[in-house]
Amino acid sequence: MSSGLLYILKPILQLLPEIDKPARLPPIKERIMWTAVALFIFLVSCQVPVYGARPANSSDPFYWMRIVLASNRGTLMELGISPMVTASLILELIAGVGIITYDAENKEERSLFEALQKLLAIFITVCEASAYVSSGMYGEPSRIGFFMCAVIVLQLLFSTIVCMLLDELLQRGWGIGSGTSLFIATNVCETIVWKCFSPSTINTGRGAEFEGAIIAFFHLLVSRSDKVRALREAFYRPQLPNLTNVFATLVVFVIVVFFQGFRVPLITKSKFNSMDRQPYLIKLFYTSNMPIILQTSIVSNINFVSQVLSRRFGNRNFLINLLGRWEERGYHARGNSQQFPVGGLAYYLTAPSTFYDLLADPIHAIFYIVFVLASCALFSRLWITISHTAPRDVAKQLAKQGRWLIQARESEEDMARLLDKYIPVAASFGGLCVGALTLFADFLGAIGSGTGILLSVTMINQYFEILRQEGQELGYNFLNKKMN
């Protein structure tokens, strides 16, 4: 099976909506405007509830994936970018192992491959939405009726198509960056702001308390006569966000920004002008956040399957208990009860909920640390091959651009050998650092999870670099006009 499959499906793939690239790159103000429009549509979709749903007060099976997949329970963004990310990962993996081949330089083949990603994302959306509805997440299907179940599935399908078009709008050059990264970063920032300043009151058995950590801090100082005890509760209150979580989040943000600056510059020269020299930067986070996204997605799906089986068959089956045992905790930040793993594989693959849990079960902590570090390093090393960013791929790209590394002779083989000393090390060690930062953030209790903070900081840093580059180009053009 090769690129012929793309041409077999060509009549179907051409029916899917597609956004063309602009003839020339729009001005930065126009790109910022379209980015803001895409973000506004996403935020509105995150607040609009699914029509016809009758959600029950039950455990959220996708609780472990919400931050990474930019989803919001009970809204049109119920599935978030999950179908898009899953479809992209599946097809990139299939293409990486050679089951489907396409020439990325061929415009038609690349367009057909992207259309195939959309088609697979639509198929995954229908499957996930149907499973969601049939499992009773929106109420008993017999009570809702077949017609309303179909309407709910169509709503979720429509929101996924809108997400795909918004992501394509930004990536084609009309906006800035990637839509999926923007939506994840927005979801993380919204979570952090909400848990800091939420005015909602929740009764956890000790009376009504504000959910927002900062608002609760001032409320406790004003309402409690014992100020020392009030401060202790504001910093260490259980179950609800506290000031320790807020400070941990700030510390992790600063550390991630610091590590973003680690890079190795390899100087390249132009084939046509030896004086034209530019650096090719090999960053510490060479594969960005992809290893932690893969690791989190795998663990989340294991937890989802384990939780469904445990809820369906209980604790009577040995194999189900081996996969994971779950118990319900009475409090969840959005007001619903939530199931947490207490045994089995799901328990050991999930981060300890609190620092006390970390100390109470050191075997769990050690297993989880080794698993995260090893899996992130492995996924990062594999991803450079799947995503075509291995040394030979980079050497080929530089040669096509007419650029050569000054430390190597003007041949792809010599450049690949030189890059082979840096890229695999950067991928493996960078994946290890991403896993370590995630562990550090989770153990500190940072808001938004370590994965979410890494994703959001990477996206914010990307926007900063783009805007800085645009500012430099505008300043350069302004000076040229003045001199002329």
C-alpha positions in Angstrom: 0.0 0.0 0.0 1.5 3.3 -1.0 0.5 6.7 -2.3 -1.9 4.9 -4.6 -4.4 4.7 -1.7 -4.5 8.5 -1.7 -5.5 8.6 -5.4 -8.1 5.8 -4.9 -9.7 7.9 -2.2 -9.2 11.1 -4.2 -12.9 11.6 -5.2 -14.0 11.4 -1.6 -11.1 13.5 -0.2 -11.8 16.3 -2.7 -15.3 16.7 -1.2 -13.9 17.8 2.2 -13.7 21.5 2.9 -10.2 23.1 2.4 -8.8 26.5 3.0 -6.3 27.8 0.4 -3.1 29.5 1.3 -3.0 33.3 0.7 -1.2 34.5 -2.4 1.1 36.4 -0.1 1.5 36.5 3.6 -1.0 38.9 5.1 0.2 41.8 7.3 0.8 41.0 10.9 -2.3 43.0 12.1 -4.6 40.9 9.8 -3.0 37.6 11.0 -3.5 38.7 14.6 -7.2 39.5 13.8 -7.9 36.1 12.3 -6.1 34.4 15.3 -8.4 36.4 17.6 -11.5 35.4 15.6 -10.5 31.7 15.8 -9.9 32.0 19.5 -13.2 33.7 20.1 -15.1 30.9 18.2 -13.3 28.3 20.3 -14.1 30.0 23.6 -17.8 30.4 22.6 -17.9 26.7 21.7 -16.4 25.9 25.1 -19.4 27.6 26.9 -22.3 26.5 24.7 -23.9 23.3 26.2 -24.9 20.4 24.1 -28.5 20.7 23.1 -30.8 17.9 24.3 -28.3 16.5 26.8 -29.5 15.4 30.3 -26.1 14.8 32.0 -26.1 12.8 35.2 -23.9 13.5 38.2 -21.4 10.8 37.2 -17.7 10.3 37.0 -16.0 11.9 34.0 -14.2 9.1 32.0 -12.1 11.7 30.2 -11.1 13.6 33.3 -7.4 12.7 32.8 -7.4 14.1 29.2 -9.3 17.4 29.5 -6.3 19.8 29.8 -4.3 18.2 27.0 -7.2 17.9 24.6 -8.6 21.4 25.2 -12.1 20.0 25.9 -14.8 21.1 28.3 -17.4 18.7 29.7 -21.0 19.1 28.6 -20.3 21.6 25.9 -19.8 21.5 22.1 -16.1 21.1 22.9 -16.8 17.8 24.7 -14.3 16.0 22.5 -12.0 19.0 22.1 -9.1 18.4 19.6 -9.0 14.7 20.5 -10.2 13.4 17.1 -7.8 15.8 15.2 -4.8 14.8 17.4 -5.6 11.1 17.3 -6.1 11.1 13.5 -2.8 13.0 13.0 -0.8 10.7 15.2 -2.2 7.5 13.6 -1.5 8.7 10.0 1.9 10.0 10.9 2.7 6.7 12.5 1.4 4.8 9.4 3.4 7.1 7.1 6.5 6.8 9.3 6.6 3.0 9.0 5.9 3.1 5.3 2.4 1.7 5.1 1.3 4.9 3.3 3.9 6.9 1.4 3.5 10.4 0.1 5.9 13.1 -1.2 5.7 16.1 1.1 7.1 18.2 -1.7 4.3 17.2 -4.0 1.5 19.7 -3.5 -1.3 17.3 -4.7 -0.1 14.3 -2.6 0.4 16.5 0.5 -3.1 18.0 0.0 -4.6 14.5 -0.3 -2.8 13.3 2.8 -4.1 16.3 4.8 -7.6 15.5 3.5 -7.2 11.9 4.7 -6.4 13.2 8.1 -9.7 15.2 8.1 -11.6 12.1 7.0 -10.1 10.0 9.7 -10.8 12.7 12.3 -14.5 12.8 11.2 -14.7 9.0 11.5 -13.1 9.1 15.0 -15.5 11.9 16.1 -18.5 9.8 15.0 -17.2 6.8 16.9 -16.3 8.7 20.1 -19.5 10.7 20.1 -21.6 7.6 19.6 -19.8 5.8 22.4 -20.3 8.8 24.6 -24.1 9.0 23.9 -24.6 5.2 24.2 -22.8 5.0 27.5 -25.3 7.4 29.0 -23.1 10.4 29.6 -25.9 12.7 28.2 -28.7 10.7 29.9 -30.2 7.3 29.3 -30.5 6.8 25.5 -33.9 5.2 26.0 -35.2 8.4 27.7 -33.5 10.8 25.2 -34.7 8.9 22.1 -32.9 7.9 19.0 -33.5 11.2 17.2 -32.0 13.3 20.0 -29.1 11.0 20.3 -28.4 11.6 16.6 -28.7 15.3 17.1 -26.1 15.2 19.9 -23.7 13.2 17.7 -24.2 15.8 14.8 -23.5 18.7 17.2 -20.2 17.1 18.3 -19.3 16.3 14.7 -20.0 19.9 13.6 -17.8 21.3 16.4 -14.9 19.0 15.3 -15.2 20.2 11.7 -15.2 23.8 12.9 -12.0 23.1 15.0 -10.3 21.5 11.9 -11.2 24.5 9.8 -9.9 27.0 12.4 -6.7 25.0 12.8 -6.2 25.0 9.0 -7.0 28.7 8.8 -4.1 29.5 11.1 -1.6 27.0 9.7 -2.2 28.1 6.1 -0.8 31.5 6.9 -4.0 33.5 7.6 -3.3 33.5 11.3 -0.3 32.8 13.7 0.9 29.4 14.8 -1.2 26.3 15.1 -4.9 26.1 16.1 -4.5 23.0 18.2 -1.6 24.5 20.2 -3.5 27.8 20.7 -6.6 25.9 22.0 -4.6 23.8 24.4 -2.7 26.9 25.7 -6.0 28.8 26.1 -7.6 25.9 28.0 -4.7 25.7 30.4 -4.7 29.5 31.0 -8.4 29.4 31.5 -8.0 26.6 34.1 -5.3 28.5 35.9 -7.2 31.8 36.0 -10.4 30.0 37.1 -8.7 28.2 40.0 -7.1 31.4 41.1 -10.1 33.7 40.9 -13.2 31.6 40.8 -16.1 33.2 42.8 -18.0 29.9 43.0 -18.6 28.6 46.5 -18.4 24.9 47.3 -19.3 23.0 50.5 -16.7 20.3 51.3 -18.1 19.5 54.7 -16.5 22.5 56.5 -18.9 25.1 55.3 -19.0 27.1 52.0 -15.6 28.0 50.6 -14.6 29.9 47.5 -13.1 27.7 44.8 -10.6 30.4 43.7 -7.3 30.2 45.7 -6.7 33.9 45.8 -10.3 34.9 46.5 -10.4 32.2 49.3 -7.2 33.7 50.8 -8.7 37.1 51.3 -12.1 35.6 52.4 -10.4 33.5 55.1 -8.3 36.4 56.4 -11.5 38.6 56.7 -13.9 35.9 58.0 -11.7 34.0 60.5 -10.7 35.4 63.8 -7.6 33.1 64.0 -5.4 34.6 61.3 -2.7 32.0 61.6 -5.1 29.2 61.1 -6.7 31.2 58.2 -3.2 31.5 56.5 -2.6 27.8 57.0 -5.9 26.9 55.4 -5.3 29.3 52.5 -1.9 27.7 51.8 -2.6 24.0 52.5 -6.4 23.5 52.3 -7.1 20.0 50.8 -9.4 19.2 47.8 -9.6 22.8 46.7 -7.0 25.0 45.0 -4.7 26.7 47.5 -1.9 29.3 47.4 0.8 26.6 47.4 -0.6 25.4 44.1 -0.5 29.0 42.7 3.1 29.5 43.7 4.1 26.1 42.3 2.5 27.1 39.0 4.5 30.3 38.9 7.8 28.4 39.7 7.1 25.9 36.9 6.4 28.6 34.4 9.7 30.3 35.2 11.7 27.0 35.0 10.1 26.0 31.6 10.8 29.5 30.1 14.4 29.2 31.3 14.9 25.8 29.7 13.3 27.0 26.4 16.4 29.1 25.9 18.8 26.1 25.8 19.9 25.5 22.2 22.9 24.5 20.1 23.5 26.8 17.1 25.1 25.2 14.0 26.2 27.8 11.5 25.1 27.3 7.9 26.3 29.1 4.8 24.6 29.7 1.5 25.7 27.7 -1.6 25.6 30.8 -3.7 27.0 33.4 -1.2 29.6 32.2 1.4 29.1 35.4 3.4 25.4 34.6 3.9 25.6 32.7 7.2 22.7 31.8 9.4 22.4 29.5 12.5 20.5 26.3 12.5 19.2 25.9 16.1 18.9 22.5 17.7 16.8 23.2 20.8 16.9 21.2 24.0 13.2 20.5 23.5 13.8 19.2 20.0 10.5 17.3 19.8 8.7 20.0 21.8 5.9 18.5 23.9 5.1 15.5 21.6 6.6 12.8 24.0 4.5 13.9 26.9 1.4 14.2 24.7 1.9 10.7 23.5 2.5 9.4 27.0 -0.5 11.2 28.5 -2.8 10.0 25.7 -1.8 6.4 26.2 -2.2 6.5 30.0 -5.5 8.4 29.7 -6.9 5.7 27.3 -5.8 2.9 29.6 -7.5 4.7 32.5 -10.6 5.2 30.4 -10.9 1.5 29.5 -10.1 0.4 33.1 -12.7 2.7 34.6 -15.4 1.6 32.2 -14.7 -2.1 32.9 -14.5 -1.5 36.6 -17.8 0.3 36.6 -19.5 -2.3 34.5 -18.2 -5.5 36.2 -17.1 -4.2 39.6 -14.2 -5.8 41.5 -15.1 -9.4 41.0 -12.8 -10.1 38.0 -9.0 -10.6 38.6 -8.0 -9.3 35.2 -10.1 -6.2 35.6 -8.5 -5.6 39.0 -5.1 -6.1 37.5 -5.8 -3.4 34.9 -7.1 -1.0 37.6 -9.3 -0.7 40.7 -11.3 2.6 41.2 -13.0 4.3 44.0 -15.2 7.4 44.0 -14.3 10.5 45.9 -17.1 12.8 46.9 -15.6 16.1 45.7 -14.6 17.3 42.3 -13.8 21.0 41.4 -16.8 21.2 39.0 -19.2 19.8 41.6 -19.3 16.2 40.5 -17.9 13.1 42.1 -14.9 11.6 40.4 -13.3 8.1 40.4 -9.6 7.8 41.1 -7.4 4.7 40.7 -6.5 2.9 43.9 -4.9 -0.3 42.5 -3.7 -2.1 39.5 -1.9 -0.8 36.4 -3.9 2.3 36.2 -2.9 3.3 39.7 0.8 2.9 39.0 0.6 4.8 35.7 -1.2 7.8 37.3 0.5 10.5 39.3 0.0 10.6 43.1 -2.8 12.9 43.9 -1.1 14.7 46.8 2.4 14.9 48.3 1.0 12.8 51.2 0.1 10.0 48.7 3.7 10.3 47.4 5.2 9.7 50.8 2.6 7.0 51.8 3.4 4.8 48.8 7.0 5.2 47.7 6.8 2.2 45.4 4.0 3.9 43.4 6.1 7.1 43.2 9.3 5.3 42.0 7.4 3.3 39.4 5.6 6.4 38.1 8.9 8.4 37.9 10.7 5.7 36.0 7.8 5.1 33.7 7.4 8.8 32.8 11.1 9.4 32.2 11.7 6.3 30.2 8.5 6.7 28.1 9.2 10.4 27.3 12.8 9.7 26.3 11.7 6.7 24.1 8.7 8.5 22.4 10.9 11.6 21.8 13.6 9.4 20.1 11.0 7.6 18.0 9.2 10.8 17.0 12.2 12.3 15.1 11.8 9.3 12.7 8.1 9.5 12.4 8.0 13.3 11.9 10.9 13.3 9.4 13.2 15.4 11.6 16.0 12.9 11.9 19.5 13.9 10.9 19.2 12.6 7.3 15.9 14.5 6.8 17.3 17.7 8.2 20.4 17.4 6.0 18.2 16.8 2.9 16.1 19.9 3.8 19.2 22.1 4.2 20.6 20.9 0.9 17.3 21.7 -0.9 17.5 25.2 0.5 21.0 25.5 -0.8 22.6 25.7 2.6 25.5 23.7 4.1 26.9 23.4 7.6 30.3 25.1 7.8 31.6 22.3 10.0 30.9 19.7 7.3 31.8 19.3 3.6 29.1 20.2 1.0 27.4 16.8 0.9 24.3 15.5 2.5 26.1 12.5 3.9 28.7 14.6 5.8 25.9 16.9 7.1 23.9 13.9 8.2 26.9 12.5 10.1 27.5 15.8 11.8 23.8 16.2 12.8 23.7 12.6 14.0 26.0 13.8 16.9 23.4 16.3 18.1 19.8 15.5 17.0 19.4 12.0 18.6 21.0 13.3 21.9 18.8 16.4 21.9 15.7 14.3 21.2 16.4 11.7 23.9 17.7 14.1 26.6 15.0 16.7 25.7 12.3 14.1 26.1 13.8 13.1 29.5 13.8 16.8 30.6 10.2 17.2 29.5 9.2 14.2 31.6 11.2 15.5 34.5 9.6 18.9 34.3 6.2 17.3 34.2 6.9 15.2 37.2 8.2 18.2 39.1 5.1 20.2 38.3 2.7 17.4 39.2 4.5 16.7 42.5 4.4 20.4 43.5 0.7 20.5 42.7 0.9 23.1 40.0 -2.5 24.2 38.6 -3.2 22.9 35.1 -0.8 19.9 35.4 2.8 19.8 34.3 1.8 18.7 30.8 -0.6 21.6 30.4 1.9 24.2 31.6 4.6 22.8 29.2 2.2 23.1 26.3 1.0 26.6 27.2 4.6 27.9 27.8 5.8 26.4 24.5 2.8 28.1 22.6 3.4 31.5 24.3 7.1 31.3 23.5 6.3 30.5 19.9 4.0 33.5 19.6 6.7 35.7 21.2 9.3 34.5 18.7 6.9 35.1 15.7 6.0 38.6 16.9 9.6 39.5 17.6 10.7 38.3 14.1 7.8 40.3 12.6 8.9 43.4 14.6 12.4 43.1 13.4 11.3 42.8 9.8 9.0 45.8 10.1 11.8 47.8 11.7 14.2 46.8 8.9 11.7 47.8 6.2 11.1 51.1 7.9 14.8 51.9 8.0 15.1 51.0 4.3 12.3 53.4 3.4 13.9 56.2 5.5 17.3 55.7 3.8 15.8 55.6 0.4 
